[in-house]
């Protein structure tokens, strides 16, 4: 019941609209036609509106009746979700799974994993947000996310349980119109220093730790896509995940840039699945973690280097 309004009254109203008559609704709901008529009359009386025009051979929905039928559908669907979440929780499933994702995570396997999660746990409410660098860790710590797919730089924090999913290669690149593209040799630090380096930065604390900075002029971004736009426009150079620049390199929109005595270890970053050590993942979170590991890891990833890494 919602005050004097009941879900049963709304169900009757929707069933009449779907079946086309009071008698057909009675048959579908296994009730006498008089009971259906009484439910509608009670609903009309409670709301102070006329839902059906009864002047013809068959009652027809009034204008307000048509609007309220759609509202009734929404209420019934919400109630069904309410019951499904409660039932799933009784069966041991977490009531909600909140995810935070770093922009470096490859999109296709993530989408496939989330689609499979929805198929496996259709009643589970899932919230999802893509965070700037450091944002996923922040959301784990403040409790607004249960599972993060993210970078952890420079090392895995003590309060976080982390599972390496994959390594992504980094490639330094510039646009063909950029002066560095015409060097014809590996770039030295002296070559790079005068040019803008496009840096993916911590959105809350831009003065925090930095990794792989070689230029004196830094333009900071929290959005990987916006940084790529500036890169393609020739406004700077940076290291990008190989899977994001393979297409533009093949199309001639970007040029690989070799860096002399590059100190970035291995030119790779490690993507982790992570959660707080004091918050154990529920059944759906564990399932998604296993699914992501299966899709993202063709082989067991090695341990990440604990020193400097490129943003």
C-alpha positions in Angstrom: 0.0 0.0 0.0 1.1 3.6 -0.7 -1.2 5.6 1.6 -4.6 4.5 0.3 -3.2 3.6 -3.1 -2.2 -0.1 -3.6 0.0 -1.8 -6.2 -2.9 -4.2 -6.8 -5.1 -1.3 -8.0 -2.3 -0.2 -10.4 -1.9 -3.7 -11.6 -5.6 -3.9 -12.4 -5.4 -0.6 -14.3 -2.4 -1.7 -16.4 -4.0 -5.1 -17.1 -7.2 -3.4 -18.4 -5.1 -1.2 -20.7 -3.1 -4.2 -22.0 -6.1 -6.5 -22.5 -8.6 -4.0 -23.8 -11.5 -4.6 -21.5 -12.6 -5.2 -17.9 -13.7 -8.7 -18.7 -10.4 -9.6 -20.3 -8.5 -8.2 -17.4 -10.6 -10.3 -15.0 -9.8 -13.4 -17.0 -6.1 -12.7 -17.0 -6.1 -11.9 -13.2 -8.5 -14.7 -12.4 -11.1 -12.4 -10.9 -14.7 -11.6 -11.5 -15.5 -8.7 -13.7 -17.3 -7.0 -10.8 -14.1 -7.1 -8.7 -12.2 -5.4 -11.5 -14.9 -2.7 -11.8 -14.8 -2.2 -8.1 -11.0 -1.8 -8.1 -11.1 0.8 -10.8 -14.0 2.7 -9.1 -12.0 2.7 -5.8 -8.9 4.0 -7.6 -10.9 6.7 -9.3 -12.5 7.7 -6.0 -9.1 7.9 -4.2 -7.4 10.0 -6.8 -10.4 12.1 -7.7 -10.1 11.5 -11.5 -12.0 9.6 -14.2 -9.8 6.9 -15.7 -12.3 5.5 -18.2 -15.0 6.9 -20.4 -17.9 4.5 -19.9 -20.3 6.1 -22.4 -19.6 3.6 -25.2 -19.8 -0.2 -25.6 -16.4 -0.6 -24.0 -14.8 1.7 -21.4 -12.1 3.8 -23.0 -9.1 5.4 -21.2 -9.5 9.1 -20.7 -6.6 11.4 -21.4 -5.6 11.4 -17.7 -6.2 7.7 -17.7 -3.6 7.2 -20.5 -1.1 9.2 -18.6 -1.7 7.4 -15.3 -1.4 4.0 -17.0 2.2 4.9 -18.0 2.9 6.1 -14.5 1.5 2.9 -13.1 3.8 0.9 -15.3 6.8 2.8 -13.9 5.6 2.2 -10.3 5.1 -1.5 -10.9 8.5 -1.9 -12.6 10.1 -0.1 -9.7 8.3 -2.3 -7.2 9.4 -5.4 -9.1 13.0 -4.2 -8.9 12.6 -3.6 -5.2 11.5 -7.1 -4.6 14.2 -8.6 -6.9 17.0 -6.7 -5.0 15.6 -7.9 -1.6 15.4 -11.5 -2.9 18.9 -11.4 -4.2 20.2 -10.0 -1.0 18.5 -12.8 1.0 20.4 -15.2 -1.4 23.7 -13.6 -0.4 24.2 -11.1 -3.2 25.3 -7.5 -2.4 22.5 -5.0 -2.7 24.5 -2.8 -5.1 27.8 -2.9 -6.9 29.5 0.5 -7.3 32.5 0.5 -9.8 35.1 3.1 -10.5 37.2 2.8 -13.7 40.4 4.6 -14.7 40.6 6.0 -18.3 43.5 3.8 -19.2 41.4 0.6 -19.0 40.6 -0.9 -22.4 37.0 -0.4 -23.3 35.9 -3.5 -25.2 36.7 -6.1 -22.6 35.2 -3.9 -19.9 32.0 -3.5 -21.8 31.8 -7.3 -22.5 32.4 -8.0 -18.8 29.7 -5.6 -17.7 27.2 -7.0 -20.2 28.0 -10.5 -18.9 27.5 -9.2 -15.3 24.1 -7.9 -16.2 23.1 -11.2 -17.8 24.3 -13.2 -14.8 22.8 -10.9 -12.1 19.9 -9.1 -13.8 18.4 -7.7 -10.6 21.7 -6.2 -9.3 21.9 -2.4 -9.3 25.2 -1.4 -10.7 26.6 2.1 -10.6 29.6 3.1 -12.8 31.9 6.0 -13.1 35.0 6.8 -15.1 37.4 8.7 -12.9 40.5 10.9 -13.5 43.9 9.6 -12.4 43.7 8.9 -8.7 39.9 9.2 -8.6 39.2 5.4 -8.4 41.5 5.0 -5.4 39.8 8.0 -3.7 36.3 6.5 -4.3 37.5 3.2 -2.8 38.7 5.0 0.3 35.6 7.1 0.9 33.4 4.1 0.4 31.5 5.2 -2.7 32.9 2.4 -4.8 33.4 -1.3 -3.9 35.6 -2.3 -6.8 38.0 -0.2 -8.9 39.8 -1.0 -12.2 42.7 1.3 -12.0 46.4 2.3 -11.9 48.0 2.3 -8.5 51.1 4.6 -8.6 53.9 4.3 -7.5 53.0 1.1 -5.5 49.9 -0.6 -4.1 48.8 1.1 -0.9 48.8 -0.9 2.3 45.0 -0.4 2.8 44.2 -1.7 -0.7 43.9 -5.3 -1.9 44.9 -5.3 -5.6 45.0 -8.0 -8.3 47.0 -7.3 -11.5 44.8 -7.7 -14.6 47.1 -6.7 -17.4 50.0 -4.5 -18.5 49.4 -1.9 -21.1 52.3 -0.6 -23.3 53.1 3.1 -23.5 54.2 4.8 -26.7 55.6 8.3 -26.9 53.9 10.1 -29.8 53.6 13.4 -31.6 51.5 14.7 -34.5 53.3 14.8 -37.9 53.2 18.7 -37.8 55.0 18.9 -34.4 58.7 19.9 -34.5 59.7 16.8 -32.7 58.4 14.6 -35.5 61.1 15.9 -37.8 64.1 15.0 -35.5 65.0 11.9 -37.4 66.7 10.4 -34.3 65.8 9.6 -30.7 64.8 12.7 -28.7 67.1 13.7 -25.8 65.8 15.5 -22.7 67.3 18.7 -24.2 65.1 18.2 -27.3 61.9 17.5 -25.2 62.4 20.2 -22.5 61.2 23.2 -24.6 58.1 21.5 -25.9 54.8 21.1 -24.1 54.3 17.7 -22.5 50.6 16.7 -22.2 50.2 15.2 -18.8 47.4 13.2 -17.4 47.0 14.6 -13.9 45.4 14.0 -10.6 42.1 16.1 -10.8 42.0 17.0 -7.1 45.7 17.3 -6.2 47.5 18.5 -9.3 50.6 19.1 -7.1 50.8 15.5 -6.1 53.4 12.9 -7.3 54.4 13.1 -10.9 55.9 10.3 -13.1 57.9 10.5 -16.3 58.0 14.2 -16.7 60.7 15.3 -19.2 59.5 18.8 -20.4 59.7 22.1 -18.6 56.2 23.1 -19.9 53.3 20.9 -18.7 49.7 21.0 -19.8 47.6 19.0 -17.4 44.5 16.9 -18.3 42.1 14.8 -16.3 40.4 13.4 -19.4 42.3 11.0 -21.6 40.2 11.8 -24.7 40.7 15.5 -24.4 44.5 14.9 -24.1 44.3 12.8 -27.3 42.5 15.7 -29.1 45.3 18.1 -28.2 47.9 15.6 -29.2 46.3 15.1 -32.6 46.2 18.9 -33.0 50.0 19.0 -32.6 49.9 21.0 -29.4 52.3 18.8 -27.5 53.8 15.3 -27.0 53.1 12.6 -24.5 53.1 8.9 -23.9 49.8 7.2 -24.6 48.6 3.6 -24.2 49.5 1.7 -27.3 45.9 0.4 -27.8 44.6 4.0 -28.0 47.2 5.2 -30.5 47.6 2.2 -32.8 44.8 3.4 -35.1 46.1 7.1 -35.3 49.6 5.8 -36.0 48.5 3.5 -38.7 46.5 6.4 -40.3 49.5 8.7 -40.2 47.8 11.0 -37.6 50.5 10.4 -35.0 54.2 9.6 -35.3 56.0 7.3 -32.7 58.7 9.3 -30.8 61.8 7.5 -29.6 63.3 8.9 -26.4 67.0 8.6 -25.7 67.8 7.0 -22.4 64.2 6.8 -21.4 63.8 6.2 -17.7 60.2 5.0 -17.8 60.6 1.3 -16.7 59.6 -1.0 -19.5 57.3 1.5 -21.0 54.3 -0.2 -19.4 51.6 0.4 -16.8 49.8 -2.2 -14.7 46.0 -2.2 -14.5 44.6 -3.5 -11.2 41.3 -4.6 -9.9 41.3 -3.2 -6.4 39.1 -3.0 -3.2 39.6 -1.9 0.3 41.1 -4.6 2.5 38.5 -4.0 5.2 35.6 -4.3 2.7 35.3 -7.8 1.3 33.8 -8.1 -2.2 30.3 -9.6 -2.4 29.3 -12.4 -4.8 28.8 -10.2 -7.8 32.0 -8.3 -7.2 34.0 -11.5 -7.0 32.3 -12.8 -10.1 33.1 -9.6 -12.1 36.7 -9.7 -10.8 37.1 -13.3 -12.2 35.4 -12.3 -15.4 37.7 -9.3 -16.0 40.8 -11.4 -15.2 39.7 -14.0 -17.7 39.0 -11.4 -20.4 41.9 -9.1 -19.8 44.7 -11.6 -19.1 45.9 -13.9 -21.8 48.8 -14.8 -19.4 49.6 -14.1 -15.8 50.9 -10.6 -15.6 54.1 -10.0 -13.8 54.5 -7.8 -10.8 54.7 -4.0 -11.5 57.8 -2.0 -11.1 57.5 0.0 -7.8 59.3 3.1 -9.1 58.5 5.9 -11.5 55.8 5.6 -14.1 54.5 7.8 -16.8 51.1 9.4 -16.3 
